[in-house]
Amino acid sequence: MKVIFTKYSDVGRQKKYRIKTQIIEKNGKKIVFKEALNTESQQHITKMYKNGKKLKKAGFPLKLVKSWIKDKKIFFDYVEGTSLDELAIDIFFSFGKKKLFEKLKEIKPIIDKTWNSEIVNLDMTLDNMIQSETGEIFVIDYEWIYEGKIEKNFLFYRLLSIFYHRYGIYFYYKFSFDEMLKEFFDESLIEEMKKLNENFYSERLETVNINQKEHKPLEKVEYLELFFDNGYVTQYYFDYTNEISINISIPKGVKVIRIDPKNMALNMKITNKSFINTNNEKRILGCSTNAIYNDEENYIFTTEDPQIYFDGLSEGTVFFSFKQVKLGDILDNKKIIIE
């Protein structure tokens, strides 16, 4: 047996939603399965199987991959083809923003037609849709569904959100997330979509205080996102009343990382941004940001998508620490004009 792919969906998730996904090759055949990581999440595995049945019964218009339950795992048929995620990012790299937006506009009607007033598949993301050699689109995941009426545009908003934040390290200097949203939605809808997305995650995630290594639920879901230039993305959930420290292992080949210190505007003081390579050589890192002000220690972010870039990296470890501060603490004894 050969393991081709493994993904643990556990960090930040409530215990009842923690699962593992694997693709293996056995006797020349590829097999996909998901399994629970604890007894509480076993019910989530069973629910996934039922989700597929419900979507089919409701007349889901696209091809759902076949699934079945065995040995407490849910198995899926493996589909040969190319994900719409791969197709879209290839278009961006080859032809740029304009052609990418055109491709996404072609995809939007496909997503829109999956909506109905009784049940929707919230997992209609680009990486969950495979285009076969014949051009047929297969939906390979239905972990999250919503039974009831939900704003139709939310499905495509969620697709854009996941896609942008997966590849934001490439998009950042070309266009912002809000700029992308305005290509597809009226401004009056965007805030509504953001609130729906926040509610989606707040119902499924819990906050993790990594400094204390204990779980602590917060009233509002606040998190840090980390992006590598090899496409890897992860999230960490913090109590922002404390100083936050994170050690980031940089694998061989990665040269740039992006840290979004919070999923909303903030004022912060960076207390450590250092790097140690595999030869145990240490240096203080410089960074570029979308802050409206910084003095290389204090940063004012007015955007809901604050971003910090570190480049020129090699194999080693980045040590990053910061704390949220009051605006007055930064402006004290400084004359700053904020437009």
Secondary structure by P-SEA (a helix, b strand, c coil): ccccbbbbccccccccccbbbbbbbcccbbbbbcccccccaaaaaaaaaaaaaaaaaacccccccbbbbcccbbbbcccccccaaaaaaaaaacccaaaaaaaaaaaaaaaaaacccccccccccccccccccccbbbbcccccccccccccaaaaaaaaaaaaaaccccccccccaaaaaaacccccaaaaaaaaaaaaaaacbbbbcccccbbbbcccccbbbbbccccccbbbbbccccbbbbbbbbcccccbbbbcccccccccccccccccccccbbbbbbbccccccccccbbbbcccbbbbbbcccccbbbbbbbbbbcccccccccccccc
